[in-house]
């Protein structure tokens, strides 16, 4: 097993993966903000109705909303970092792992017309290959797979 620098295409692919993940989290956070505003509004009315006050308090609404948004934003940011830190490490280091492995068996999947090599790698169980490679290689032959070092995103084989 060895590491090599990522090609520009592979690095761009990882950056697109991270951009897509950021977009998903922004979409989630925007829905979260709407829920927080509604929850703060309900809690402010509940507090006003349960106390001696008969009116809605704008300052209570603002304080509740600010507190919920700060806690929520911090939580979403921490979750994003936990889930995507390996991808960010791969982009920062720009390295990939090349692992030599052997074909343990060949398998044709008739339901979707694809060809697969099952390999003896701890990282990857099987590799989908074109028909030409399926016909050319046999069990026991060696091939090398490429994947990102930290997040394990598969790039290909040779």
Backbone as JSON Lines, residues from 0, in Angstrom:
{"i":0,"aa":"X","n":[0.84,-1.16,0.0],"ca":[0.0,0.0,0.0],"c":[0.9,1.24,0.0]}
{"i":1,"aa":"X","n":[0.54,2.21,-0.83],"ca":[1.32,3.43,-0.89],"c":[0.38,4.62,-1.12]}
{"i":2,"aa":"X","n":[0.89,5.82,-0.9],"ca":[0.09,7.01,-1.17],"c":[0.75,7.83,-2.26]}
{"i":3,"aa":"X","n":[-0.08,8.54,-3.0],"ca":[0.36,9.42,-4.07],"c":[-0.47,10.69,-4.03]}
{"i":4,"aa":"X","n":[-0.01,11.74,-4.68],"ca":[-0.82,12.96,-4.76],"c":[-2.08,12.73,-5.6]}
{"i":5,"aa":"X","n":[-3.14,13.42,-5.25],"ca":[-4.37,13.35,-6.03],"c":[-4.19,14.07,-7.36]}
{"i":6,"aa":"X","n":[-4.83,13.56,-8.39],"ca":[-4.85,14.28,-9.66],"c":[-5.81,15.47,-9.52]}
{"i":7,"aa":"X","n":[-5.73,16.38,-10.44],"ca":[-6.6,17.57,-10.37],"c":[-8.08,17.18,-10.48]}
{"i":8,"aa":"X","n":[-8.38,16.16,-11.28],"ca":[-9.77,15.69,-11.41],"c":[-10.27,15.08,-10.11]}
{"i":9,"aa":"X","n":[-9.43,14.3,-9.46],"ca":[-9.83,13.67,-8.2],"c":[-10.03,14.71,-7.1]}
{"i":10,"aa":"X","n":[-9.13,15.69,-7.05],"ca":[-9.26,16.76,-6.07],"c":[-10.53,17.57,-6.32]}
{"i":11,"aa":"X","n":[-10.82,17.84,-7.57],"ca":[-12.04,18.57,-7.92],"c":[-13.28,17.77,-7.53]}
{"i":12,"aa":"X","n":[-13.23,16.44,-7.72],"ca":[-14.34,15.57,-7.33],"c":[-14.58,15.65,-5.82]}
{"i":13,"aa":"X","n":[-13.51,15.62,-5.03],"ca":[-13.66,15.72,-3.57],"c":[-14.22,17.09,-3.17]}
{"i":14,"aa":"X","n":[-13.78,18.13,-3.84],"ca":[-14.31,19.47,-3.55],"c":[-15.79,19.57,-3.88]}
{"i":15,"aa":"X","n":[-16.21,18.92,-4.96],"ca":[-17.63,18.9,-5.3],"c":[-18.43,18.12,-4.26]}
{"i":16,"aa":"X","n":[-17.86,17.03,-3.74],"ca":[-18.52,16.26,-2.68],"c":[-18.74,17.14,-1.45]}
{"i":17,"aa":"X","n":[-17.71,17.89,-1.06],"ca":[-17.82,18.77,0.1],"c":[-18.81,19.9,-0.15]}
{"i":18,"aa":"X","n":[-18.81,20.45,-1.35],"ca":[-19.75,21.51,-1.69],"c":[-21.19,21.0,-1.62]}
{"i":19,"aa":"X","n":[-21.41,19.79,-2.1],"ca":[-22.74,19.18,-2.03],"c":[-23.16,18.95,-0.58]}
{"i":20,"aa":"X","n":[-22.23,18.51,0.24],"ca":[-22.53,18.3,1.66],"c":[-22.87,19.62,2.34]}
{"i":21,"aa":"X","n":[-22.14,20.68,2.0],"ca":[-22.43,21.99,2.58],"c":[-23.81,22.47,2.17]}
{"i":22,"aa":"X","n":[-24.16,22.24,0.89],"ca":[-25.48,22.63,0.41],"c":[-26.59,21.9,1.17]}
{"i":23,"aa":"X","n":[-26.37,20.62,1.44],"ca":[-27.35,19.84,2.2],"c":[-27.51,20.38,3.61]}
{"i":24,"aa":"X","n":[-26.4,20.71,4.25],"ca":[-26.47,21.23,5.6],"c":[-27.11,22.62,5.64]}
{"i":25,"aa":"X","n":[-26.87,23.45,4.63],"ca":[-27.51,24.76,4.58],"c":[-29.02,24.58,4.42]}
{"i":26,"aa":"X","n":[-29.42,23.64,3.58],"ca":[-30.85,23.36,3.42],"c":[-31.47,22.88,4.71]}
{"i":27,"aa":"X","n":[-30.76,22.02,5.42],"ca":[-31.25,21.54,6.71],"c":[-31.34,22.69,7.7]}
{"i":28,"aa":"X","n":[-30.31,23.54,7.74],"ca":[-30.29,24.63,8.71],"c":[-31.39,25.64,8.42]}
{"i":29,"aa":"X","n":[-31.71,25.88,7.15],"ca":[-32.79,26.82,6.84],"c":[-34.14,26.3,7.35]}
{"i":30,"aa":"X","n":[-34.37,25.0,7.24],"ca":[-35.59,24.41,7.8],"c":[-35.56,24.47,9.33]}
{"i":31,"aa":"X","n":[-34.39,24.27,9.89],"ca":[-34.2,24.34,11.33],"c":[-34.52,25.75,11.85]}
{"i":32,"aa":"X","n":[-34.11,26.77,11.13],"ca":[-34.38,28.16,11.54],"c":[-35.88,28.43,11.57]}
{"i":33,"aa":"X","n":[-36.61,27.94,10.59],"ca":[-38.06,28.13,10.56],"c":[-38.7,27.48,11.78]}
{"i":34,"aa":"X","n":[-38.27,26.28,12.11],"ca":[-38.8,25.58,13.29],"c":[-38.46,26.36,14.56]}
{"i":35,"aa":"X","n":[-37.25,26.88,14.64],"ca":[-36.84,27.65,15.82],"c":[-37.69,28.91,15.98]}
{"i":36,"aa":"X","n":[-37.93,29.64,14.88],"ca":[-38.77,30.83,14.97],"c":[-40.18,30.48,15.44]}
{"i":37,"aa":"X","n":[-40.74,29.4,14.89],"ca":[-42.08,29.0,15.31],"c":[-42.1,28.56,16.77]}
{"i":38,"aa":"X","n":[-41.12,27.78,17.18],"ca":[-41.04,27.32,18.56],"c":[-40.86,28.5,19.52]}
{"i":39,"aa":"X","n":[-40.04,29.45,19.17],"ca":[-39.84,30.63,20.01],"c":[-41.12,31.44,20.13]}
{"i":40,"aa":"X","n":[-41.84,31.56,19.03],"ca":[-43.1,32.3,19.04],"c":[-44.1,31.63,19.97]}
{"i":41,"aa":"X","n":[-44.23,30.31,19.85],"ca":[-45.16,29.57,20.7],"c":[-44.75,29.67,22.17]}
{"i":42,"aa":"X","n":[-43.45,29.51,22.45],"ca":[-42.99,29.59,23.84],"c":[-43.19,30.99,24.42]}
{"i":43,"aa":"X","n":[-42.99,32.02,23.62],"ca":[-43.21,33.38,24.11],"c":[-44.68,33.62,24.45]}
{"i":44,"aa":"X","n":[-45.6,33.14,23.61],"ca":[-47.02,33.26,23.92],"c":[-47.4,32.42,25.13]}
{"i":45,"aa":"X","n":[-46.83,31.24,25.23],"ca":[-47.11,30.37,26.38],"c":[-46.64,31.03,27.66]}
{"i":46,"aa":"X","n":[-45.46,31.61,27.64],"ca":[-44.92,32.3,28.82],"c":[-45.8,33.5,29.18]}
{"i":47,"aa":"X","n":[-46.23,34.24,28.17],"ca":[-47.09,35.4,28.43],"c":[-48.44,34.97,28.97]}
{"i":48,"aa":"X","n":[-48.98,33.87,28.46],"ca":[-50.3,33.4,28.9],"c":[-50.25,32.78,30.29]}
{"i":49,"aa":"X","n":[-49.14,32.17,30.65],"ca":[-49.06,31.51,31.96],"c":[-48.7,32.46,33.09]}
{"i":50,"aa":"X","n":[-48.11,33.61,32.76],"ca":[-47.73,34.59,33.78],"c":[-48.82,35.62,33.99]}
{"i":51,"aa":"X","n":[-48.45,36.69,34.65],"ca":[-49.4,37.78,34.9],"c":[-49.52,38.69,33.69]}
{"i":52,"aa":"X","n":[-48.65,38.55,32.73],"ca":[-48.7,39.4,31.54],"c":[-49.82,38.93,30.63]}
{"i":53,"aa":"X","n":[-50.48,39.84,29.99],"ca":[-51.55,39.48,29.06],"c":[-51.15,39.68,27.61]}
{"i":54,"aa":"X","n":[-49.99,40.24,27.38],"ca":[-49.58,40.57,26.02],"c":[-48.31,39.8,25.65]}
{"i":55,"aa":"X","n":[-48.11,39.74,24.38],"ca":[-46.91,39.11,23.83],"c":[-45.71,40.0,24.11]}
{"i":56,"aa":"X","n":[-44.61,39.41,24.54],"ca":[-43.41,40.18,24.85],"c":[-42.38,40.0,23.72]}
{"i":57,"aa":"X","n":[-42.09,41.09,23.02],"ca":[-41.13,41.03,21.93],"c":[-39.73,40.73,22.43]}
{"i":58,"aa":"X","n":[-39.39,41.25,23.59],"ca":[-38.05,40.99,24.12],"c":[-37.89,39.51,24.5]}
{"i":59,"aa":"X","n":[-38.95,38.9,25.05],"ca":[-38.88,37.47,25.38],"c":[-38.75,36.64,24.11]}
{"i":60,"aa":"X","n":[-39.5,37.04,23.08],"ca":[-39.41,36.33,21.8],"c":[-38.01,36.45,21.23]}
{"i":61,"aa":"X","n":[-37.44,37.66,21.24],"ca":[-36.1,37.88,20.7],"c":[-35.06,37.09,21.49]}
{"i":62,"aa":"X","n":[-35.14,37.09,22.8],"ca":[-34.18,36.37,23.63],"c":[-34.27,34.86,23.41]}
{"i":63,"aa":"X","n":[-35.49,34.34,23.37],"ca":[-35.68,32.9,23.15],"c":[-35.18,32.49,21.78]}
{"i":64,"aa":"X","n":[-35.52,33.27,20.77],"ca":[-35.09,32.96,19.4],"c":[-33.58,33.0,19.28]}
{"i":65,"aa":"X","n":[-32.96,34.02,19.85],"ca":[-31.5,34.15,19.78],"c":[-30.81,32.98,20.47]}
{"i":66,"aa":"X","n":[-31.29,32.61,21.63],"ca":[-30.7,31.48,22.35],"c":[-30.83,30.19,21.55]}
{"i":67,"aa":"X","n":[-32.03,29.91,21.04],"ca":[-32.23,28.68,20.27],"c":[-31.38,28.67,19.0]}
{"i":68,"aa":"X","n":[-31.29,29.82,18.32],"ca":[-30.49,29.88,17.09],"c":[-29.01,29.68,17.37]}
{"i":69,"aa":"X","n":[-28.5,30.25,18.43],"ca":[-27.08,30.07,18.78],"c":[-26.78,28.61,19.12]}
{"i":70,"aa":"X","n":[-27.6,28.03,19.94],"ca":[-27.4,26.62,20.31],"c":[-27.54,25.73,19.07]}
{"i":71,"aa":"X","n":[-28.56,25.99,18.26],"ca":[-28.78,25.19,17.06],"c":[-27.66,25.34,16.05]}
{"i":72,"aa":"X","n":[-27.2,26.58,15.83],"ca":[-26.12,26.81,14.87],"c":[-24.84,26.12,15.32]}
{"i":73,"aa":"X","n":[-24.55,26.21,16.59],"ca":[-23.36,25.53,17.11],"c":[-23.48,24.02,16.94]}
{"i":74,"aa":"X","n":[-24.64,23.48,17.24],"ca":[-24.87,22.04,17.08],"c":[-24.74,21.58,15.64]}
{"i":75,"aa":"X","n":[-25.33,22.32,14.71],"ca":[-25.27,21.96,13.3],"c":[-23.83,22.05,12.8]}
{"i":76,"aa":"X","n":[-23.1,23.07,13.22],"ca":[-21.7,23.23,12.81],"c":[-20.84,22.07,13.34]}
{"i":77,"aa":"X","n":[-21.04,21.69,14.58],"ca":[-20.27,20.57,15.16],"c":[-20.6,19.27,14.44]}
{"i":78,"aa":"X","n":[-21.86,19.03,14.16],"ca":[-22.25,17.81,13.44],"c":[-21.65,17.8,12.04]}
{"i":79,"aa":"X","n":[-21.68,18.94,11.36],"ca":[-21.08,19.02,10.03],"c":[-19.59,18.68,10.09]}
{"i":80,"aa":"X","n":[-18.88,19.25,11.05],"ca":[-17.44,18.96,11.17],"c":[-17.19,17.5,11.49]}
{"i":81,"aa":"X","n":[-18.0,16.92,12.36],"ca":[-17.81,15.51,12.71],"c":[-18.03,14.59,11.51]}
{"i":82,"aa":"X","n":[-19.06,14.89,10.72],"ca":[-19.38,14.03,9.59],"c":[-18.45,14.22,8.4]}
{"i":83,"aa":"X","n":[-17.86,15.4,8.26],"ca":[-17.09,15.69,7.05],"c":[-15.63,16.05,7.3]}
{"i":84,"aa":"X","n":[-15.14,15.83,8.48],"ca":[-13.74,16.18,8.75],"c":[-12.77,15.34,7.92]}
{"i":85,"aa":"X","n":[-13.12,14.07,7.67],"ca":[-12.24,13.22,6.86],"c":[-12.16,13.72,5.42]}
{"i":86,"aa":"X","n":[-13.28,14.16,4.89],"ca":[-13.29,14.71,3.53],"c":[-12.47,15.99,3.46]}
{"i":87,"aa":"X","n":[-12.59,16.84,4.48],"ca":[-11.8,18.07,4.52],"c":[-10.3,17.77,4.66]}
{"i":88,"aa":"X","n":[-9.97,16.72,5.42],"ca":[-8.57,16.3,5.54],"c":[-8.02,15.83,4.2]}
{"i":89,"aa":"X","n":[-8.83,15.06,3.47],"ca":[-8.41,14.58,2.15],"c":[-8.14,15.74,1.2]}
{"i":90,"aa":"X","n":[-8.99,16.75,1.23],"ca":[-8.81,17.91,0.36],"c":[-7.56,18.68,0.77]}
{"i":91,"aa":"X","n":[-7.36,18.84,2.07],"ca":[-6.2,19.6,2.56],"c":[-4.89,18.89,2.23]}
{"i":92,"aa":"X","n":[-4.85,17.56,2.43],"ca":[-3.61,16.81,2.2],"c":[-3.42,16.44,0.74]}
{"i":93,"aa":"X","n":[-4.5,16.32,-0.03],"ca":[-4.46,15.99,-1.46],"c":[-3.65,14.73,-1.74]}
{"i":94,"aa":"X","n":[-3.94,13.67,-0.99],"ca":[-3.27,12.38,-1.17],"c":[-4.31,11.29,-1.35]}
{"i":95,"aa":"X","n":[-3.92,10.22,-2.04],"ca":[-4.78,9.06,-2.21],"c":[-3.98,7.81,-1.89]}
{"i":96,"aa":"X","n":[-4.68,6.76,-1.51],"ca":[-4.07,5.47,-1.22],"c":[-4.21,4.57,-2.43]}
{"i":97,"aa":"X","n":[-3.12,3.89,-2.77],"ca":[-3.15,2.89,-3.84],"c":[-2.85,1.55,-3.19]}
{"i":98,"aa":"X","n":[-3.83,0.65,-3.28],"ca":[-3.72,-0.64,-2.61],"c":[-3.73,-1.77,-3.65]}
{"i":99,"aa":"X","n":[-2.66,-2.54,-3.7],"ca":[-2.69,-3.71,-4.59],"c":[-3.54,-4.81,-3.96]}
{"i":100,"aa":"X","n":[-4.35,-5.48,-4.76],"ca":[-5.17,-6.59,-4.26],"c":[-5.38,-7.6,-5.39]}
{"i":101,"aa":"X","n":[-5.93,-8.73,-5.01],"ca":[-6.14,-9.81,-5.97],"c":[-7.63,-10.07,-6.17]}
{"i":102,"aa":"X","n":[-7.95,-10.49,-7.37],"ca":[-9.34,-10.83,-7.69],"c":[-9.65,-12.18,-7.07]}
{"i":103,"aa":"X","n":[-10.67,-12.24,-6.23],"ca":[-11.04,-13.52,-5.64],"c":[-12.1,-14.24,-6.49]}
{"i":104,"aa":"X","n":[-13.0,-13.48,-7.12],"ca":[-13.96,-14.08,-8.06],"c":[-14.54,-13.02,-8.96]}
{"i":105,"aa":"X","n":[-15.08,-13.47,-10.08],"ca":[-15.74,-12.6,-11.05],"c":[-17.23,-12.86,-10.96]}
{"i":106,"aa":"X","n":[-18.01,-11.81,-11.15],"ca":[-19.46,-11.97,-11.05],"c":[-20.16,-11.08,-12.07]}
{"i":107,"aa":"X","n":[-21.04,-11.7,-12.87],"ca":[-21.9,-10.94,-13.78],"c":[-23.26,-10.78,-13.11]}
{"i":108,"aa":"X","n":[-23.78,-9.56,-13.09],"ca":[-25.09,-9.29,-12.49],"c":[-26.1,-9.1,-13.63]}
{"i":109,"aa":"X","n":[-26.89,-10.14,-13.92],"ca":[-27.79,-10.06,-15.08],"c":[-28.94,-9.07,-14.91]}
{"i":110,"aa":"X","n":[-29.35,-8.8,-13.66],"ca":[-30.51,-7.91,-13.47],"c":[-30.2,-6.45,-13.85]}
{"i":111,"aa":"X","n":[-28.92,-6.05,-13.81],"ca":[-28.59,-4.69,-14.25],"c":[-27.45,-4.69,-15.27]}
{"i":112,"aa":"X","n":[-27.07,-5.86,-15.77],"ca":[-26.1,-6.01,-16.84],"c":[-24.75,-5.36,-16.5]}
{"i":113,"aa":"X","n":[-24.21,-5.68,-15.3],"ca":[-22.92,-5.14,-14.88],"c":[-21.97,-6.27,-14.53]}
{"i":114,"aa":"X","n":[-20.69,-5.97,-14.59],"ca":[-19.64,-6.94,-14.31],"c":[-18.86,-6.48,-13.08]}
{"i":115,"aa":"X","n":[-18.54,-7.43,-12.19],"ca":[-17.86,-7.08,-10.94],"c":[-16.72,-8.04,-10.66]}
{"i":116,"aa":"X","n":[-15.66,-7.49,-10.06],"ca":[-14.57,-8.3,-9.5],"c":[-14.69,-8.19,-7.99]}
{"i":117,"aa":"X","n":[-14.74,-9.34,-7.32],"ca":[-14.64,-9.35,-5.86],"c":[-13.17,-9.44,-5.53]}
{"i":118,"aa":"X","n":[-12.71,-8.56,-4.62],"ca":[-11.28,-8.46,-4.34],"c":[-11.0,-8.67,-2.86]}
{"i":119,"aa":"X","n":[-9.72,-8.92,-2.55],"ca":[-9.32,-9.21,-1.17],"c":[-8.81,-7.95,-0.45]}
{"i":120,"aa":"X","n":[-9.58,-6.9,-0.53],"ca":[-9.21,-5.63,0.11],"c":[-10.05,-5.42,1.35]}
{"i":121,"aa":"X","n":[-9.44,-4.84,2.39],"ca":[-10.19,-4.51,3.59],"c":[-11.07,-3.28,3.37]}
{"i":122,"aa":"X","n":[-10.73,-2.48,2.38],"ca":[-11.47,-1.25,2.11],"c":[-12.66,-1.46,1.18]}
{"i":123,"aa":"X","n":[-12.53,-2.32,0.22],"ca":[-13.52,-2.44,-0.86],"c":[-13.83,-3.91,-1.12]}
{"i":124,"aa":"X","n":[-15.1,-4.27,-1.16],"ca":[-15.49,-5.65,-1.38],"c":[-15.46,-6.03,-2.86]}
{"i":125,"aa":"X","n":[-15.99,-5.14,-3.71],"ca":[-16.03,-5.44,-5.14],"c":[-15.84,-4.16,-5.95]}
{"i":126,"aa":"X","n":[-15.47,-4.37,-7.21],"ca":[-15.24,-3.26,-8.13],"c":[-16.04,-3.54,-9.39]}
{"i":127,"aa":"X","n":[-16.85,-2.55,-9.82],"ca":[-17.56,-2.7,-11.07],"c":[-16.6,-2.38,-12.21]}
{"i":128,"aa":"X","n":[-16.56,-3.26,-13.22],"ca":[-15.6,-3.13,-14.31],"c":[-16.32,-3.22,-15.66]}
{"i":129,"aa":"X","n":[-15.69,-2.7,-16.71],"ca":[-16.27,-2.88,-18.05],"c":[-16.09,-4.32,-18.54]}
{"i":130,"aa":"X","n":[-16.86,-4.7,-19.53],"ca":[-16.83,-6.08,-20.05],"c":[-15.45,-6.47,-20.55]}
{"i":131,"aa":"X","n":[-14.73,-5.54,-21.16],"ca":[-13.4,-5.86,-21.69],"c":[-12.45,-6.29,-20.57]}
{"i":132,"aa":"X","n":[-12.46,-5.61,-19.44],"ca":[-11.62,-5.99,-18.3],"c":[-12.12,-7.29,-17.68]}
{"i":133,"aa":"X","n":[-13.43,-7.47,-17.65],"ca":[-14.02,-8.7,-17.1],"c":[-13.55,-9.92,-17.9]}
{"i":134,"aa":"X","n":[-13.52,-9.79,-19.22],"ca":[-13.09,-10.9,-20.07],"c":[-11.57,-11.11,-20.02]}
{"i":135,"aa":"X","n":[-10.81,-10.04,-19.85],"ca":[-9.35,-10.1,-19.88],"c":[-8.75,-10.65,-18.59]}
{"i":136,"aa":"X","n":[-9.32,-10.33,-17.43],"ca":[-8.71,-10.71,-16.15],"c":[-9.43,-11.9,-15.53]}
{"i":137,"aa":"X","n":[-8.71,-12.66,-14.71],"ca":[-9.23,-13.86,-14.08],"c":[-8.98,-13.83,-12.57]}
{"i":138,"aa":"X","n":[-9.67,-14.71,-11.81],"ca":[-9.39,-14.8,-10.37],"c":[-7.91,-15.1,-10.13]}
{"i":139,"aa":"X","n":[-7.34,-14.4,-9.14],"ca":[-5.92,-14.54,-8.85],"c":[-5.08,-13.43,-9.44]}
{"i":140,"aa":"X","n":[-5.58,-12.76,-10.47],"ca":[-4.85,-11.64,-11.06],"c":[-4.81,-10.46,-10.09]}
{"i":141,"aa":"X","n":[-3.76,-9.66,-10.22],"ca":[-3.61,-8.51,-9.34],"c":[-4.11,-7.24,-10.01]}
{"i":142,"aa":"X","n":[-4.8,-6.42,-9.24],"ca":[-5.15,-5.07,-9.68],"c":[-4.98,-4.13,-8.5]}
{"i":143,"aa":"X","n":[-4.85,-2.86,-8.77],"ca":[-4.68,-1.87,-7.71],"c":[-5.89,-0.95,-7.69]}
{"i":144,"aa":"X","n":[-6.37,-0.67,-6.49],"ca":[-7.49,0.26,-6.34],"c":[-6.98,1.56,-5.75]}
{"i":145,"aa":"X","n":[-7.66,2.64,-6.09],"ca":[-7.29,3.97,-5.6],"c":[-8.48,4.55,-4.82]}
{"i":146,"aa":"X","n":[-8.2,5.08,-3.62],"ca":[-9.24,5.72,-2.83],"c":[-8.61,6.79,-1.95]}
{"i":147,"aa":"X","n":[-9.44,7.72,-1.49],"ca":[-8.94,8.8,-0.65],"c":[-8.51,8.23,0.7]}
{"i":148,"aa":"X","n":[-7.47,8.82,1.27],"ca":[-6.84,8.27,2.48],"c":[-7.74,8.27,3.7]}
{"i":149,"aa":"X","n":[-8.49,9.33,3.92],"ca":[-9.25,9.47,5.16],"c":[-10.72,9.13,5.01]}
{"i":150,"aa":"X","n":[-11.37,9.64,3.97],"ca":[-12.8,9.38,3.8],"c":[-13.08,8.09,3.05]}
{"i":151,"aa":"X","n":[-12.08,7.54,2.37],"ca":[-12.25,6.26,1.69],"c":[-13.09,6.31,0.42]}
{"i":152,"aa":"X","n":[-13.17,7.46,-0.21],"ca":[-13.95,7.58,-1.45],"c":[-13.17,6.91,-2.58]}
{"i":153,"aa":"X","n":[-13.83,5.99,-3.25],"ca":[-13.23,5.17,-4.31],"c":[-13.07,5.99,-5.58]}
{"i":154,"aa":"X","n":[-11.87,5.95,-6.17],"ca":[-11.61,6.68,-7.41],"c":[-11.55,5.75,-8.63]}
{"i":155,"aa":"X","n":[-11.07,4.55,-8.46],"ca":[-10.97,3.65,-9.59],"c":[-9.94,2.56,-9.35]}
{"i":156,"aa":"X","n":[-9.6,1.88,-10.42],"ca":[-8.64,0.77,-10.35],"c":[-7.78,0.81,-11.6]}
{"i":157,"aa":"X","n":[-6.68,0.08,-11.52],"ca":[-5.85,-0.1,-12.7],"c":[-5.1,-1.41,-12.58]}
